[in-house]
Amino acid sequence: MVNVTHSRRALGNTLEELGRPVLSFFEDLGGAFTLIGRVLRASPGLFRTIDLTVEQMFKIGVESLPLVVVTALFTGGVAAVQAAYQFQDYVPMRYLGTVIGKSVVIELAPVLTALVVGGRVGASIAAELGTMKVTEQIDALETLAIDPVRYLVLPRFVAACIMLPVITIFADILAIGGGWAVARGSLGVDTHTFTEGLRLFFYVRDIFSGLIKALFFGMIISTMGCYYGFQAEGGAEGVGRATTRAVVSSCLSILVLDYLLASVLFRLIWT
C-alpha cells in the first residue's frame, strides 16, 4: 500500500509539472485576447491619444529602419545566391527574378522584418510598461481615472498595425534590390533578364498577401509586448523576465500565424 501511495503521488506530481506550462500557455493566450478586446473597446478614444500614436509610429517604424535595411539587403542577396545554385543546369536564369520577387514579397520580407522588429520593439514595449508596472505608475494612472489600455496600449497597437506594413514595403524593395545587385555583380545576370523575370507570374495579390501578414504581425508584436509588460512584477528581475517572454512569444506566434495565414490566403481566398 505504501508503494502504491508513493507511485500515485509521484504520478500526480509529474502530471502537475507537465500541466503547469500548458495551463500557463492557455492563461497567457486568453489574457492576450482579452487585452485585444479591451483595445478594440477603447478604440473610439484614439483621437485623444493621436500625439502618442504618432510618437509610437516613429519609434516602431523609423527607428527600426536601420535593422530592416540590413536584413532586407542580405535577405535578397542570399535568396539570389541560393536560387542561382539550385537553378544551375536545370532552370534558365531568366526565372531568377521571378523566384526572388515572389519569395520576397510573399514570405521573406514580411516574416523576417516582423521577427527583427518584434525582437526590438517587443522588448522595448515590455520593458517600458513593465517598469511602469513595478514602479506603480500604471496604478497612478488608474487613480487619476485614466484608462491604461487607452493611454498606453492603444497607441502602440495602432502604431504597430500601421508601421509594420509600411516598413515591409521598404523591405520588399530593398530585398529585391539586394537580389538584383548580387545577380548583376556576382552571378552574371544582366538587368534586363532580371527584370523580365520579375514581371513573369507577377500578381498583385502576392503583395497584398505579404502586407496582410505584416498587419497581423504588428498586432502580435504590440499585444505581446503590452501584455507581458502589464504582467511584470518583482522589480528589475521581473521586468527582465517579462521582456524575455514578450520577445519569445512574439517570435513563436509570428511563425505559427504565418503558417495559418498562408493556408487561408493561398488555399481558400486566392484559389
Residue pairs with C-beta under 8 A, 6 or more apart in sequence:
28 227
28 249
31 227
31 231
32 223
32 224
32 227
35 149
35 153
35 223
35 226
35 227
35 230
36 219
36 223
38 149
38 153
39 149
39 153
39 154
39 157
39 223
42 147
42 149
42 150
42 153
42 154
43 154
43 158
45 147
45 150
45 154
46 53
46 154
46 155
46 158
48 150
49 150
49 151
49 154
49 155
52 151
52 155
53 154
53 155
53 158
53 159
54 159
55 155
56 155
56 156
56 158
56 159
56 160
57 159
57 162
57 163
59 121
59 124
59 159
60 117
60 121
60 156
60 159
60 160
60 163
60 164
61 159
61 162
61 163
61 166
61 167
64 116
64 117
64 120
64 121
64 163
64 167
65 167
65 170
67 116
67 117
67 120
68 113
68 116
68 117
68 167
68 170
68 171
68 174
69 170
69 174
71 112
71 113
71 116
71 171
72 109
72 112
72 113
72 170
72 171
72 172
72 173
72 174
72 175
72 178
73 174
73 175
73 177
73 178
74 178
75 104
75 108
75 109
75 112
75 171
75 175
75 178
76 100
76 104
76 174
76 175
76 176
76 177
76 178
76 179
76 180
76 181
76 182
77 178
77 179
77 181
77 182
79 99
79 100
79 103
79 104
79 108
79 175
79 179
80 96
80 100
80 178
80 179
80 180
80 182
80 183
80 187
81 182
81 186
81 187
83 96
83 99
83 100
83 103
84 93
84 96
84 183
84 187
84 189
87 93
87 95
87 96
87 99
93 187
93 189
93 193
94 193
94 196
94 197
94 200
95 197
95 200
96 179
96 183
96 187
96 189
96 193
96 194
96 197
97 179
97 180
97 183
97 193
97 194
97 195
97 196
97 197
97 198
97 199
97 200
98 197
98 198
98 200
98 201
99 197
100 175
100 176
100 179
100 183
100 197
100 198
101 176
101 197
101 198
101 202
102 201
102 206
104 172
104 175
104 176
104 179
105 172
105 206
105 207
105 209
105 210
106 206
106 209
106 210
107 210
107 258
107 262
108 175
109 168
109 171
109 172
109 175
109 210
110 168
110 171
110 210
110 211
110 213
110 214
110 217
110 258
111 213
111 217
111 254
111 255
111 258
112 171
113 164
113 167
113 168
113 171
113 214
114 164
114 168
114 213
114 214
114 217
114 218
114 220
114 221
114 254
115 251
115 254
117 164
117 167
117 221
118 217
118 220
118 221
118 224
118 247
118 250
118 251
118 254
119 247
119 250
119 251
121 160
121 221
121 222
121 225
122 221
122 224
122 225
122 246
122 247
122 250
123 225
123 243
123 246
123 247
124 225
125 156
125 221
125 222
125 225
125 226
125 229
125 246
126 224
126 225
126 226
126 228
126 229
126 232
126 239
126 242
126 243
126 245
126 246
126 247
127 229
127 239
127 242
127 243
128 229
129 138
129 152
129 225
129 226
129 229
129 230
129 232
130 228
130 229
130 230
130 232
130 238
130 239
130 242
130 243
131 232
131 239
132 138
132 152
132 229
133 229
133 230
133 231
133 232
133 233
134 232
134 233
134 234
134 235
134 236
134 238
134 239
138 148
138 152
138 230
141 147
141 148
141 151
141 152
142 148
148 230
152 226
153 222
153 226
156 222
156 225
156 226
157 219
157 222
157 223
157 226
159 222
160 218
160 219
160 221
160 222
161 215
161 218
161 219
161 222
162 218
163 218
164 214
164 215
164 217
164 218
164 221
165 211
165 214
165 215
165 218
168 210
168 211
168 214
169 211
172 207
172 210
176 198
179 194
180 191
180 194
183 189
183 194
184 190
184 191
184 194
205 270
209 261
209 265
209 266
209 270
212 261
212 265
213 257
213 258
213 261
216 257
216 261
217 254
217 257
220 250
220 253
220 254
220 257
221 250
221 254
224 246
224 249
224 250
224 253
225 246
225 250
227 246
228 242
228 243
228 245
228 246
228 249
229 242
229 246
231 242
232 238
232 239
232 241
232 242
234 241
